Amino acid sequence: MTIEGSASNSQPRRLRLGMVGGGQGAFIGGVHRIAARIDDAYELVAGALSSESTRAKASAAELHITADRAYADYAQMARAEANRQDGIDVVAVVTPNHLHTRIATAFLEAGIHVICDKPLASNLADGLALAEVVKRSGKLFALTHNYSGYPMVRQAREMVAAGELGEIRVVQAEYPQDWLSTDLESTGQKQAAWRVDPAQAGAGGSLGDIGTHAEHLARFISGLELAEVSADLNTFVAGRRLDDNAHVLLRFTNGAKGMLWSSQVAPGNENALRVRVYGSKAGLVFNQENPNQLWFTPLGQPPRLITRGGSGAGAAAGRATRIPAGHPEGYLEGFAQLYKDVAEQLHARLEKRDPDPLACWVPGIRDGVLGMKFIEAVVESSHDNGRWVSARVPA
């Protein structure tokens, strides 16, 4: 699929978006649809929204997708849209983890760009296979680690890259929640059920669901990659088949050290993602539940509070900011920033120009592979009583 051109003096047209998964009863599909519309760069025109045909058709009708573009399955959708003059430019994959690879592969091989929810796959082998497909296709592949779209996260990354922290020494990341503190999956709650099913979620429970967010954000901000991990996974709720708590020691390739904690059995925590980065000259603290603030702590000086839209914020934060200071932005806008970045990259391809460099911060296939390697290494380490296991992936 190629994107038609437009007159040089006009605004680029909206990109035609398709979606696989995300039908009635699905949380993340609605999030992606809202995010795609915030900056008015996309229109949803096609979908295979459920594996159950009646629900798929009903879901499409609710979203004003015409009947001829409400598909029974993703493979049919990929073939049909690739052959349409007005076919989709890009597809959003918002299914459970185990389906990501096969769906993304079908669309990439049909010449359609892909935006995929995280994590990349349910295992490393599938992730590596998908990386080869992305390479062969030449198409854009974006992975929605949405917290990387927050203005203050981008501010933190920019400051680290500029050397304001000095040499990075310590990276601490944690992501505790409490919603799986009981056997919620046995009640039939859909969101809980698939996340604790190894066949759908893969080898990681809280590790794969939220631990990968913490791991990615630690890398995104610090600019470092992992060398080794030593881990202790636990399943505290009786009968649960995957971990609901993870403690992981981290060694980074530059010699920095770190720790990561993910938990879905920590009462009193709703969505308490937090990253702290410390260097030889200064530190940074980001707390997702206060996403419009970033604490900067230069050595020997009073802490400084940098706010989204306020003084002290740089170009990276500015590009990801939509409304004036004091008006909170967060979860939905983080997703929207990734959609905005993808739109800029796709329009740059159309116009045969280089994209805005800050648009290239959207996570891609390598981020996904590193996340899958992280899960595999943590599980292996925990099974072997915390032995240090390599988390490296060749460049």
N, C-alpha and C positions, 0 to 999 in steps of 0.2 A: 504494500500500500504506500502510495506517495501522497503528499499533501499538495493540493493545487496552489498555485501562486495567487497573488493579489496585487493590485496596483501599488506601486512603490510609495504613493502618497496617502495610502489608506491604512487603517488598522488591520492587523492580521485577523482572519476569520476565526471563529470559535473552532476548536479542534473537536472532531467527532469521536466521542467516547463510547466504548462498549464496556459491559461489566459481566463477569462470571461469578456467580454466587451473589449473596447480599439481598436475597428476596425477603418475603414476609417472615418476620420473627428474627431476622439476623441484625445484630447490632452494628457490626463494622461496615456493612454496605452503606447504611445511611450516613455514617461518618464520612466515607469516601465521596459520596454524592454531594454532601454539603461542601466539603473541601474543594471539590472540583468547580463549584459554582461561585465561590467567594470572590475570586478575581475575574469572573466572567470570561474565562478562557476556554471553556468546554461546554458541549451540550451532549447529554446522554441520549443516544439514538438506537442502541441495540443491547440485547442482553440474553444470557442463559442464566437466569436468576435463581434457579433451584433445580435439583436433580429430580424433583417430582413435577411432572409436566403440568398438572392442573395448577399447582402453586406457582410455577414459573410463568404461566400465562396470566394468572391473576396479578402477580407482582408487576409484570410488565405493563399491564393495563393501568394499574395504580400510578405508575411512573410516566404515563403517556407515551410509552414505546408502542409504535404501531405493530399490529398483529404479525405482519410479514417479517418483522425483525425481533420477534420474541421466540427464541430458539429452544428446542427440546434438549439440546446438549451442546457443549462447547466446541466439539469437533465440527459439527454442522455449522455452527456460527462462524468459526474461523474460515472455513471454505467459502461460505456464502458471502461474508463481508469482504474477503479478499477479491472476489469477483465482481463486486458492485462498483459502479463508477463513483458512487457517493459512500463507499464503505468506510468503516471506522479507521481512524488514524492510530488509535491507541486503545488498549484494553486494560481494565483494572481487574485484577484477580484477587477476590476477597473470600476465598473458600478456606476450609480447614487445611492445615499444613501439608498433609499427605497428597493433596491434589495439585499443589502449586506447580511442581515440575512438569507434569504431563500437560497441564493447561497452558502454561507459559510456552512450552515447546511448540504446541500446536499453532499458537498465534505467531511466534517468532518465525517459524518455518513457512507461515503464510505471508510473511512480509509485514507484520503488524507489530508496532512497538508495544512494550508491556510495562505496566505499573503493578507491582506485586506487593501484597501485604506481607509483613514479616511473620515468622522467620522464613528464610528462603525455601526450605524444604523440610522433610521429616528426617532426613539423614544426610550425611556428608557425601555419600556416593551420588545421590540424586543431585545435590547441589553442584558437584563437580561436572556432572553430565550436562546440567543446564548451562553452566559457564561455557562449555564448548559450543553449545547451540547459540548462545548469545554472540560468541566470537565469530562463528561462521555466518550468522545472519547479518551482522553489521547494524542491527537495530538497537535502539535505546532500551535499556532495562533499568528500571528504577525500583528501589526497595523502600517501603514506607516506614522507616524508623522515624516516626513523626516528631519525636522530641528534638531531633537534629534541626528541625525547622524553626524552633523557638528563637526569637531575637536575642535573648540573653545567652543562649547556648552558642549562637554564632558569634556574639561578642566575645565570649570566653575563648572560642577557637582562634579568633583573630588576634587576641591578646597573647595567647601562648605562641602562635606562629610568629608574632612580632618580637618575641624574646622578652616580653615584659615580666615573665616569671623566672627567667634564667633557665638553667638546666633543670628539667623535670626530674624529681626524685621520688615522689609518692603520689599515687592515684587511688582514691577511695571511692567506691561506688556502692550504693545500696538501693534496693527497691522492695520495700515491704508493703504488703496488703493484708487484709484480714478476711476477705470474702469466702475463702475456702477453709475456714477454721472448723467447720462441721462437714458432715458427709452430704454436701449439697447435691452432688451428682446423683445420689440415689433417689432424689425427689423428682428426677426427670428434667431438671433445669438444663436447657440445651447448652448454654454457654459453659457451664461447669462440666457437662458430660463429655464433650469432645476433647476438652483440655486435659482430662485425666485418662484418656484412652490412648495407649501407645500406638495403636493402629492408625489413629488420626493425628495425634500431636507429635509423635516421634519419641525419642528416648528421654526427653526432658519435660518435666511438668512445670513447676514454677520457673525452673531453669530456662526452658524454651520459651515460655510465655512472656515472662518479664525479665528474667536474668539476662536474656540476649539484648534487651533494651539498655540495661545498665552497662553491659560489656561494650555495646556499640558506642554509647555516649562517652564512656571512659576513653575509648580510642579516638572518637571524633574530636573531642575537646583537646586531648593531650597531643594528638598527632602521632601517637606511638602504636606499635603493634605488639601483641603478646608473644612471649617466647615459651613460657611454661606455666602450668597451673598445678596446684595441689588442692584437692577438694574433699568435702564431706557433704554428701547428699542425705537427706532424711525424709521419711514419709511418716508424719505424725498421726494422721487420721487413719484409723484402722480400716483395712480393706482397700485403700487407695493404691492404684497401680503405678503411679509416678510420684516423683518427689514433690513435696510442698514446701521445702525449705532447703536452701543451699548456702554453704559457706565455702568460699574459694580464695586461696592465696594466689597472687598474681606476680609473675616476673615479666617485665617488658624487655624488648630487644635492646634498649639503650642502657639497661641496668637498673631502671626504676623499679620500685616495688609497689604492691598494692593489695587491696582486699576487696572482695565483692560479696555482698549478701543479698539474696533474693528470698522472699518468703511470702506465702499467701495464707499463713496461719499466725499472723502477728496482730492480735486484737488492738484496736485503736489506730491502726494505719489504713488509710483509704487508698491513696496512690502516692506514696511517699518516696518517690524517686529523688535521689540526692547524689551529687557528684562533687568531690573535693579534689583539687589538684594543687600540689605544692612543689615549688621549684626552689632554686638557690637564692632567688631574689624576692619572691612573693608567692602568695597563694590565691586561689579562687574557690568560691563556694556557690553552687547552684542548687536550689531546692525547687523541684517541679511544682509543688503546691503553692509556691510564691514565684510564679514564672517570670514576672516582670522585674525581678530584682537579681542582681549579681553582686556578691561581696568580693572586693579586691583587697588583699591584705599585704601591702608592701612590708618587707622586713624592717622592723624598728620604727614604723610609722602607724598612725591611727588607721583603722579599717575604713575603706571607702565604699559607699553604696552606689552602684551604677544602676540606673533604671531605664527600662525600655521607653524610648522616646524622650528621655531626659538628657542632661549634660553628662558627658563622659562616654556616651555610646558612639560607636564608630560606623563605618560604611556597611559592614556586614549586618549589624543589627538594624540599621536604617532600612536596608533593602527588605528585611523581613517584618517591618513595622507598618501597620495599616491605619491605626487610629492614634489620636493624641495621647500624650503621657497622662497617666492616672486612670485611663480606661483599660481595664485588663484584657489582655489577649492570652491565649493558651492553647488548649488541646486541638480544637478545630482549626485554628489558624496555623498551628504547626503542620498539620496535614496539608492545609492549603498552600503553605510555602513550598512544599515538595511538588505539588501539582503545578504551581507557578513556575518553579525551576524547570520542570519537564517541558512545560509549554514553551519557555524561552529556548531551550535546547532544540525542540522540534521546529520552531519557527526559524531558528538560525540555520538549521539544515536546509529548510525550504529556500531561504534567502541567500544561501551559499556565503555565509559569514560566520565569524567566530561568535559563540554565545558569550553573554556576560559571564566572566570568570566565577562570580559568586553563585551563579545558577548551577555550576558544576559541582557544588558541594552536596547535591542530592546523593544519598547512598545508592550504590550500584551493585553489580554482581559480585565484585570482590568482597564488599562488606558482607554480603550474604554468605559467601563461602567461609569467610573468617568466623562468622557467627556459628555456622554448622560445625566447623572444626573446634570451636570453643566448647560447644555442647558435647561433642564426642570425647574430647580430652578430659573434661570434667567428669563425665560418667565413668570413663576408664580409670581415672585417678581415684575416684570414690570407691569403685569396686576393688581397688588394690590398696585400701587403707591409707589413702592420701598420698600415694607415690607421685612425685613430680612427673608430669607428662607433657610432651611438647605440644604447643598450640600453634606452631608455625605452619604457614602455607606458602609455597613458592610464589614469587611475584609473577 
